[in-house]
Amino acid sequence: MLRRQVEEWKKYPPCIMVICVDDGSPEPALPIITGSTEREWIDVTDHDVTVPYSEPPQSIQLYRISVDIPWNREGARNLGAHHAKTEWIIQVDIDHILPADAVEKLLNYKLDRNRWYRFPRWRRGRADATRKKDRLPDESEYGPIHPHVDSYLVRREIYWKTGGYDEDYSGALGGGNAFLKRLEEVQHVELLPPPIRLEVYTRSVIPDASDWSLSRDTSEWRARRQRKETAGDTTPKNPLRFSWVREL
């Protein structure tokens, strides 16, 4: 799935900075992003000329978390937002592609600084076990589905005004819900218009589009939330509490 992301990143204009966070999984992201295994980078500043690179362009940054914490979305997203220098940031999961044509439309869209935004979403591929919930026939190869609640466009200042993701939930599936609730309390959310969109890939198209090696049981997250709410301890503290290194 990361290789498919890289293919799309090559098409982005130079003004887009991509920050990839490797969450410490056994399969490292570095060889895939650099193309050292089977691909070469091309110069996307001139679409009429193909120029090989031995390293990816400077518009790509890669950070690797040193310890493999299951379901560490909270830490990974905080790390990416920490290193972002632009006013606006987009957070997406690995199986969600922001197509290059959607990027072009987004760059020309008038954003309201008092809003944050969700993306319309299309599914690529027949429904796998994670996508049986879609209001789209299982056999459909491409079509619109509901927006993903935890893939969004937001001003970096507002992201951190909420405290970011609460890393007390790292290691338990479901921790993004508390962050989104705080974000909705700070600003109203708006849905971006098509053709600005995300495309979510299924395992029928790319076998590792979504991970099934980890438990998707949310009971641990619910237990942690109950303990924190009972204690009145719902403010995120101490972000980036894990070790990490920059690889690109």
C-alpha positions as CSV (number, residue, x, y, z in Angstrom):
1,M,0.0,0.0,0.0
2,L,2.9,2.4,0.7
3,R,4.2,1.8,-2.8
4,R,0.9,3.0,-4.1
5,Q,1.1,6.1,-1.9
6,V,4.6,6.8,-3.3
7,E,3.3,6.5,-6.9
8,E,0.8,9.3,-6.1
9,W,3.2,11.5,-4.2
10,K,5.4,11.6,-7.3
11,K,2.6,13.4,-9.0
12,Y,2.2,16.1,-6.4
13,P,3.4,19.7,-7.1
14,P,6.6,20.7,-5.3
15,C,4.7,23.0,-2.8
16,I,3.2,19.9,-1.1
17,M,5.2,18.5,1.8
18,V,4.6,14.8,2.5
19,I,5.5,13.6,6.0
20,C,5.4,9.8,6.4
21,V,5.5,8.3,9.9
22,D,6.7,4.7,10.1
23,D,5.1,3.5,13.3
24,G,7.9,1.0,14.0
25,S,6.4,-2.0,12.3
26,P,8.8,-4.9,11.3
27,E,8.6,-4.0,7.6
28,P,10.5,-0.6,7.4
29,A,9.2,2.2,5.1
30,L,12.6,3.5,4.1
31,P,13.4,1.1,1.3
32,I,9.9,1.5,-0.2
33,I,10.0,5.3,-0.2
34,T,13.5,5.6,-1.6
35,G,12.7,3.0,-4.2
36,S,15.9,1.2,-3.5
37,T,14.2,-2.2,-3.8
38,E,12.6,-2.0,-7.2
39,R,11.7,1.6,-8.2
40,E,13.4,5.0,-8.9
41,W,12.1,8.4,-8.1
42,I,11.2,10.8,-11.0
43,D,11.3,14.6,-11.1
44,V,7.7,15.7,-10.8
45,T,8.5,19.4,-11.4
46,D,8.5,18.8,-15.2
47,H,6.0,16.2,-16.3
48,D,7.6,16.0,-19.8
49,V,11.0,14.9,-18.5
50,T,11.8,11.8,-16.4
51,V,14.9,12.2,-14.3
52,P,16.0,9.3,-12.0
53,Y,16.8,10.1,-8.3
54,S,19.0,8.1,-6.0
55,E,17.0,9.7,-3.1
56,P,13.5,11.0,-2.8
57,P,12.9,14.8,-3.3
58,Q,13.2,17.0,-0.3
59,S,9.4,17.4,-0.3
60,I,9.3,13.9,1.4
61,Q,10.2,13.5,5.1
62,L,10.2,10.1,6.8
63,Y,10.2,9.5,10.6
64,R,10.4,6.1,12.2
65,I,9.2,5.4,15.7
66,S,11.8,3.3,17.5
67,V,9.4,1.0,19.4
68,D,6.6,-1.0,17.7
69,I,3.4,0.0,19.7
70,P,0.3,-1.7,18.3
71,W,-2.3,0.8,17.1
72,N,-0.1,3.9,17.8
73,R,-2.1,6.2,15.6
74,E,-2.1,8.8,18.4
75,G,1.7,9.0,18.6
76,A,2.2,8.7,14.8
77,R,-0.2,11.6,14.0
78,N,1.2,13.8,16.8
79,L,4.7,13.2,15.4
80,G,3.7,14.2,11.9
81,A,1.9,17.3,13.1
82,H,4.9,18.2,15.3
83,H,7.2,18.3,12.2
84,A,4.7,20.0,9.9
85,K,5.6,23.6,9.1
86,T,2.7,24.6,6.9
87,E,-0.5,26.4,8.1
88,W,-2.7,23.5,7.0
89,I,-2.2,19.8,7.5
90,I,-3.9,16.7,6.2
91,Q,-4.0,13.5,8.2
92,V,-4.8,10.3,6.4
93,D,-4.4,6.6,7.0
94,I,-2.1,4.5,4.8
95,D,-5.0,2.9,2.9
96,H,-6.4,6.4,1.9
97,I,-5.0,8.0,-1.2
98,L,-5.3,11.8,-1.9
99,P,-5.2,11.7,-5.7
100,A,-3.0,14.3,-7.4
101,D,-6.0,15.8,-9.3
102,A,-7.8,16.3,-6.0
103,V,-4.6,18.1,-4.6
104,E,-4.8,20.5,-7.6
105,K,-8.4,21.3,-6.9
106,L,-7.7,21.7,-3.2
107,L,-4.9,24.1,-3.8
108,N,-7.4,26.3,-5.7
109,Y,-10.2,26.0,-3.1
110,K,-10.9,28.9,-0.8
111,L,-10.6,27.5,2.7
112,D,-12.2,29.1,5.7
113,R,-9.6,29.5,8.6
114,N,-12.5,29.1,11.0
115,R,-13.4,25.6,9.8
116,W,-11.8,22.2,9.5
117,Y,-12.7,19.8,6.7
118,R,-13.5,16.2,6.0
119,F,-13.2,14.7,2.5
120,P,-15.7,12.9,0.3
121,R,-14.5,9.4,-0.1
122,W,-14.6,6.8,-2.9
123,R,-13.8,3.1,-2.5
124,R,-11.4,1.4,-4.9
125,G,-11.9,-2.4,-5.1
126,R,-14.6,-4.9,-4.1
127,A,-15.6,-4.9,-0.4
128,D,-13.2,-6.7,1.9
129,A,-14.0,-7.5,5.5
130,T,-13.5,-3.9,6.6
131,R,-15.8,-2.5,3.9
132,K,-18.9,-4.6,4.3
133,K,-20.5,-1.6,6.1
134,D,-20.4,0.6,3.0
135,R,-23.6,1.7,1.3
136,L,-22.2,0.4,-2.0
137,P,-22.6,-3.1,-3.5
138,D,-19.9,-5.4,-2.3
139,E,-18.9,-6.3,-5.9
140,S,-18.5,-2.6,-7.0
141,E,-15.0,-1.7,-8.0
142,Y,-15.4,2.0,-7.6
143,G,-18.0,4.3,-6.0
144,P,-18.7,6.8,-3.3
145,I,-19.0,5.8,0.3
146,H,-19.4,7.8,3.6
147,P,-16.5,10.2,4.6
148,H,-13.8,8.8,6.9
149,V,-14.2,10.6,10.2
150,D,-10.5,10.5,11.1
151,S,-9.0,11.7,7.7
152,Y,-9.2,15.5,7.6
153,L,-7.7,18.9,6.7
154,V,-7.1,21.3,9.6
155,R,-5.0,24.2,10.5
156,R,-1.9,23.1,12.5
157,E,-2.6,25.7,15.2
158,I,-6.1,24.3,15.8
159,Y,-4.8,20.7,15.8
160,W,-2.5,21.6,18.8
161,K,-5.2,23.8,20.4
162,T,-7.0,20.6,21.1
163,G,-3.9,19.1,22.7
164,G,-3.5,16.7,19.7
165,Y,-4.2,13.0,20.1
166,D,-4.1,11.6,23.6
167,E,-1.2,9.1,23.7
168,D,-2.7,7.5,26.8
169,Y,-4.8,5.6,24.2
170,S,-1.8,4.4,22.2
171,G,-1.9,0.6,21.9
172,A,-5.7,0.5,21.8
173,L,-7.9,0.8,18.8
174,G,-10.4,3.7,19.0
175,G,-8.4,6.5,20.5
176,G,-9.1,9.0,17.7
177,N,-12.6,9.5,18.9
178,A,-11.7,11.7,21.8
179,F,-9.5,13.9,19.6
180,L,-12.3,14.4,17.1
181,K,-14.7,15.3,19.8
182,R,-12.3,18.0,21.1
183,L,-11.8,19.3,17.6
184,E,-15.5,19.7,17.0
185,E,-15.7,21.7,20.2
186,V,-13.1,24.1,18.9
187,Q,-14.3,24.6,15.3
188,H,-17.1,23.6,13.0
189,V,-16.4,20.9,10.4
190,E,-17.3,21.1,6.7
191,L,-17.3,18.6,3.9
192,L,-15.1,19.5,1.0
193,P,-16.8,19.3,-2.5
194,P,-15.9,16.7,-5.1
195,P,-13.7,16.2,-7.1
196,I,-11.7,16.9,-4.0
197,R,-11.8,13.4,-2.4
198,L,-10.0,10.5,-0.8
199,E,-9.9,7.1,-2.3
200,V,-9.8,4.1,0.1
201,Y,-8.3,0.9,-1.2
202,T,-9.5,-2.6,-0.3
203,R,-7.5,-5.8,0.0
204,S,-9.1,-7.0,-3.2
205,V,-6.9,-4.4,-5.0
206,I,-3.9,-4.2,-2.7
207,P,-3.5,-7.2,-0.4
208,D,-2.0,-5.2,2.6
209,A,-4.3,-2.2,2.2
210,S,-5.6,-2.7,5.7
211,D,-4.0,-4.5,8.6
212,W,-5.5,-7.7,10.0
213,S,-2.5,-8.8,12.0
214,L,-3.7,-6.8,15.0
215,S,-6.8,-7.3,17.1
216,R,-9.6,-4.9,16.2
217,D,-11.3,-5.3,19.6
218,T,-12.0,-1.9,21.0
219,S,-12.7,-3.0,24.6
220,E,-9.3,-1.9,25.9
221,W,-9.9,1.6,24.5
222,R,-13.3,1.8,26.1
223,A,-11.9,0.7,29.4
224,R,-9.2,3.3,29.3
225,R,-11.7,6.0,28.3
226,Q,-13.9,5.1,31.3
227,R,-11.0,5.3,33.7
228,K,-9.9,8.7,32.4
229,E,-13.4,10.1,32.4
230,T,-14.1,8.8,35.9
231,A,-10.8,10.5,37.1
232,G,-11.6,13.7,35.2
233,D,-8.3,13.2,33.3
234,T,-9.3,13.9,29.7
235,T,-6.7,16.5,28.7
236,P,-3.9,15.1,26.6
237,K,-0.5,15.4,28.2
238,N,3.1,14.7,27.3
239,P,2.9,14.2,23.5
240,L,5.7,12.4,21.7
241,R,6.5,10.3,24.7
242,F,8.3,7.7,22.6
243,S,11.7,7.6,20.9
244,W,11.9,8.3,17.1
245,V,14.5,9.0,14.4
246,R,14.4,10.9,11.2
247,E,15.3,8.7,8.2
248,L,14.7,11.1,5.3
